[in-house]
Amino acid sequence: MLGSELLRGERLLLTALGRDDAATVATWYADAEFLRMYDAMAAFPKGEEEIVARIEEAAKSDRTFLFGLRTAADGALIGQAAIESILWTHRVGWLSIALGPGHWGQGFGTEAMRLLLPYAFGELNLYRLQLTVFDYNARALALYARFGFRREGVFRRFLLRDGERHDMLLMGLLADEWREGRVE
Ligand SMILES: CC(C)(COP(=O)(O)OP(=O)(O)OC[C@H]1O[C@@H](n2cnc3c(N)ncnc32)[C@H](O)[C@@H]1OP(=O)(O)O)[C@@H](O)C(=O)NCCC(=O)NCCS
């Protein structure tokens, strides 16, 4: 049926994020492993105010779609995802996804992608999605590869963490590629 599964998967919902979610999100941003998977900035906790500001900023922008990922079973917030920095002229956007610690490796990322990609290509009508990922983030690399993202470039030795340098990869997926190789 038209749109019936746009925001709702078997176990996961794409929802808005609100002020009330900031406390939960802040617990994720207090976890160093999460921060080092998600962001190249120095791992530094984010307070609730900063998180609320991001939510409010996103709500005002027509270039940012910020989602809360909630379980269909009880509505618990377990992650966030964004399609952002959209260049409407070119129909290009950046994709990001993050589950809170404790929710990794249980297939939620896979299910979130099953919702986010149809949303990006079928609702926003984007032509290209891109993202960056660190070479040590095995789960994320497996996830993006599974959905057909191609490695398009390498920011060689971009990160320096605990005295070791790591690459950051640029990955991209085109609407045509996604339609042809659609992973269910
Ligand atoms: C990256 C992330 C979204 C992936 O979601 P997830 O729910 O953990 O991943 P899934 O359980 O759906 O599994 C994804 C893939 O990783 C594989 N995987 C699971 N645990 C793994 C591990 N410890 N090491 C390597 N691969 C692993 C799974 O087998 C699966 O691959 P497959 O589809 O080829 O079988 C999630 O782990 C996360 O939010 N991590 C912290 C923030 C982050 O890294 N965001 C992405 C930044 S680019």
PDBQT file of the ligand as one rigid body, heavy atoms in Angstrom, charges set to zero:
ROOT
HETATM    1  C1  LIG A 201      27.456   0.705  12.386  1.00  0.00    +0.000 C 
HETATM    2  C2  LIG A 201      26.125   0.272  12.941  1.00  0.00    +0.000 C 
HETATM    3  C3  LIG A 201      25.046   1.243  12.522  1.00  0.00    +0.000 C 
HETATM    4  C4  LIG A 201      25.789  -1.110  12.349  1.00  0.00    +0.000 C 
HETATM    5  O1  LIG A 201      24.553  -1.541  12.837  1.00  0.00    +0.000 OA
HETATM    6  P1  LIG A 201      24.444  -2.956  13.595  1.00  0.00    +0.000 P 
HETATM    7  O2  LIG A 201      23.030  -3.133  13.968  1.00  0.00    +0.000 OA
HETATM    8  O3  LIG A 201      25.460  -3.022  14.665  1.00  0.00    +0.000 OA
HETATM    9  O4  LIG A 201      24.851  -3.955  12.457  1.00  0.00    +0.000 OA
HETATM   10  P2  LIG A 201      24.064  -5.264  12.025  1.00  0.00    +0.000 P 
HETATM   11  O5  LIG A 201      23.829  -6.127  13.229  1.00  0.00    +0.000 OA
HETATM   12  O6  LIG A 201      22.872  -4.877  11.226  1.00  0.00    +0.000 OA
HETATM   13  O7  LIG A 201      25.150  -5.980  11.130  1.00  0.00    +0.000 OA
HETATM   14  C5  LIG A 201      25.819  -5.319  10.114  1.00  0.00    +0.000 C 
HETATM   15  C6  LIG A 201      26.903  -6.215   9.603  1.00  0.00    +0.000 C 
HETATM   16  O8  LIG A 201      28.035  -6.220  10.487  1.00  0.00    +0.000 OA
HETATM   17  C7  LIG A 201      28.403  -7.551  10.767  1.00  0.00    +0.000 C 
HETATM   18  N1  LIG A 201      28.882  -7.555  12.135  1.00  0.00    +0.000 N 
HETATM   19  C8  LIG A 201      28.182  -7.627  13.267  1.00  0.00    +0.000 A 
HETATM   20  N2  LIG A 201      28.996  -7.544  14.317  1.00  0.00    +0.000 NA
HETATM   21  C9  LIG A 201      30.252  -7.446  13.824  1.00  0.00    +0.000 A 
HETATM   22  C10 LIG A 201      31.531  -7.327  14.414  1.00  0.00    +0.000 A 
HETATM   23  N3  LIG A 201      31.689  -7.304  15.729  1.00  0.00    +0.000 N 
HETATM   24  N4  LIG A 201      32.595  -7.232  13.586  1.00  0.00    +0.000 NA
HETATM   25  C11 LIG A 201      32.437  -7.254  12.253  1.00  0.00    +0.000 A 
HETATM   26  N5  LIG A 201      31.247  -7.338  11.646  1.00  0.00    +0.000 NA
HETATM   27  C12 LIG A 201      30.176  -7.442  12.438  1.00  0.00    +0.000 A 
HETATM   28  C13 LIG A 201      27.150  -8.355  10.607  1.00  0.00    +0.000 C 
HETATM   29  O9  LIG A 201      27.469  -9.705  10.319  1.00  0.00    +0.000 OA
HETATM   30  C14 LIG A 201      26.503  -7.652   9.431  1.00  0.00    +0.000 C 
HETATM   31  O10 LIG A 201      27.122  -8.037   8.225  1.00  0.00    +0.000 OA
HETATM   32  P3  LIG A 201      26.310  -8.904   7.168  1.00  0.00    +0.000 P 
HETATM   33  O11 LIG A 201      25.124  -8.088   6.789  1.00  0.00    +0.000 OA
HETATM   34  O12 LIG A 201      27.299  -9.056   6.060  1.00  0.00    +0.000 OA
HETATM   35  O13 LIG A 201      25.967 -10.160   7.909  1.00  0.00    +0.000 OA
HETATM   36  C15 LIG A 201      26.157   0.151  14.505  1.00  0.00    +0.000 C 
HETATM   37  O14 LIG A 201      27.055  -0.877  14.873  1.00  0.00    +0.000 OA
HETATM   38  C16 LIG A 201      26.529   1.435  15.193  1.00  0.00    +0.000 C 
HETATM   39  O15 LIG A 201      25.687   2.312  15.311  1.00  0.00    +0.000 OA
HETATM   40  N6  LIG A 201      27.808   1.587  15.634  1.00  0.00    +0.000 N 
HETATM   41  C17 LIG A 201      28.245   2.778  16.376  1.00  0.00    +0.000 C 
HETATM   42  C18 LIG A 201      28.147   4.074  15.559  1.00  0.00    +0.000 C 
HETATM   43  C19 LIG A 201      28.729   3.891  14.180  1.00  0.00    +0.000 C 
HETATM   44  O16 LIG A 201      29.740   3.256  13.988  1.00  0.00    +0.000 OA
HETATM   45  N7  LIG A 201      28.067   4.511  13.170  1.00  0.00    +0.000 N 
HETATM   46  C20 LIG A 201      28.519   4.437  11.796  1.00  0.00    +0.000 C 
HETATM   47  C21 LIG A 201      29.564   5.437  11.542  1.00  0.00    +0.000 C 
HETATM   48  S1  LIG A 201      30.145   5.362   9.858  1.00  0.00    +0.000 SA
ENDROOT
TORSDOF 0
